[in-house]
Amino acid sequence: FGGPQPQSRAMAMVQIAVHDALNAIDPRYERYTTVGPASPGASPDAAVGTAARRTLLELLAPLSDSPLKQSAIDTIESAYA
């Protein structure tokens, strides 16, 4: 969706979400957003996948329904599964 600027913005938002999700499990760096501590024994792989999925779906939510949007959602859900 969109040109280089919206795509770069989306990638940056996903990477910030992934950073903060991992950092909640193993705090080493300053956080970019407000994320609470992770549950003991939380899976880094699950944290990364969930952070990326939630961010991408939130970015798609305000867009009008279309076959292209549904295809993007299907791709995200398939990768998450």
C-alpha positions as CSV (number, residue, x, y, z in Angstrom):
1,F,0.0,0.0,0.0
2,G,1.3,3.4,-0.9
3,G,4.7,4.6,-2.1
4,P,8.1,4.6,-0.5
5,Q,7.2,7.0,2.3
6,P,4.2,5.1,3.7
7,Q,6.0,1.8,3.3
8,S,9.1,3.1,5.1
9,R,6.9,4.4,7.9
10,A,5.2,1.0,8.2
11,M,8.5,-0.8,8.4
12,A,9.8,1.6,11.0
13,M,6.7,1.1,13.1
14,V,6.9,-2.7,12.9
15,Q,10.6,-2.6,13.9
16,I,9.9,-0.4,16.9
17,A,7.2,-2.7,18.0
18,V,9.5,-5.7,17.6
19,H,12.3,-3.9,19.5
20,D,10.0,-3.1,22.4
21,A,8.5,-6.6,22.5
22,L,11.9,-8.2,22.8
23,N,13.1,-5.5,25.2
24,A,10.2,-6.3,27.5
25,I,11.5,-9.9,27.7
26,D,15.2,-9.0,28.1
27,P,15.5,-5.3,29.0
28,R,18.7,-4.0,27.7
29,Y,17.8,-0.7,25.9
30,E,15.6,2.3,26.4
31,R,12.0,1.7,25.1
32,Y,10.4,3.7,22.4
33,T,6.8,3.0,23.5
34,T,5.0,2.1,26.7
35,V,5.1,-1.6,27.0
36,G,4.8,-3.4,30.3
37,P,7.1,-6.2,31.4
38,A,6.7,-9.6,29.7
39,S,5.5,-12.6,31.5
40,P,8.2,-14.8,33.0
41,G,9.3,-17.3,30.4
42,A,7.8,-15.4,27.5
43,S,8.9,-16.6,24.1
44,P,11.0,-14.1,22.0
45,D,9.7,-15.7,18.8
46,A,6.1,-15.2,19.9
47,A,6.7,-11.7,21.0
48,V,8.3,-10.7,17.6
49,G,5.5,-12.4,15.6
50,T,2.7,-10.9,17.7
51,A,4.2,-7.4,17.7
52,A,4.6,-7.4,13.9
53,R,1.1,-8.8,13.3
54,R,-0.6,-6.4,15.6
55,T,1.2,-3.4,14.2
56,L,0.5,-4.4,10.5
57,L,-3.2,-5.1,11.2
58,E,-3.6,-1.8,13.0
59,L,-2.1,0.0,10.0
60,L,-4.5,-1.7,7.7
61,A,-7.6,-1.2,9.9
62,P,-8.5,2.3,8.7
63,L,-8.3,1.5,5.0
64,S,-11.4,0.8,3.1
65,D,-12.3,-2.8,2.5
66,S,-11.0,-4.1,-0.7
67,P,-9.6,-7.4,-2.2
68,L,-6.1,-5.9,-1.9
69,K,-6.6,-5.2,1.8
70,Q,-8.0,-8.6,2.4
71,S,-5.1,-10.2,0.5
72,A,-2.7,-8.3,2.8
73,I,-4.6,-9.4,5.9
74,D,-4.5,-13.0,4.7
75,T,-0.8,-12.8,4.0
76,I,-0.1,-11.4,7.5
77,E,-2.3,-14.1,9.2
78,S,-0.7,-16.9,7.2
79,A,2.8,-15.7,8.1
80,Y,1.7,-15.4,11.8
81,A,0.3,-18.9,11.8
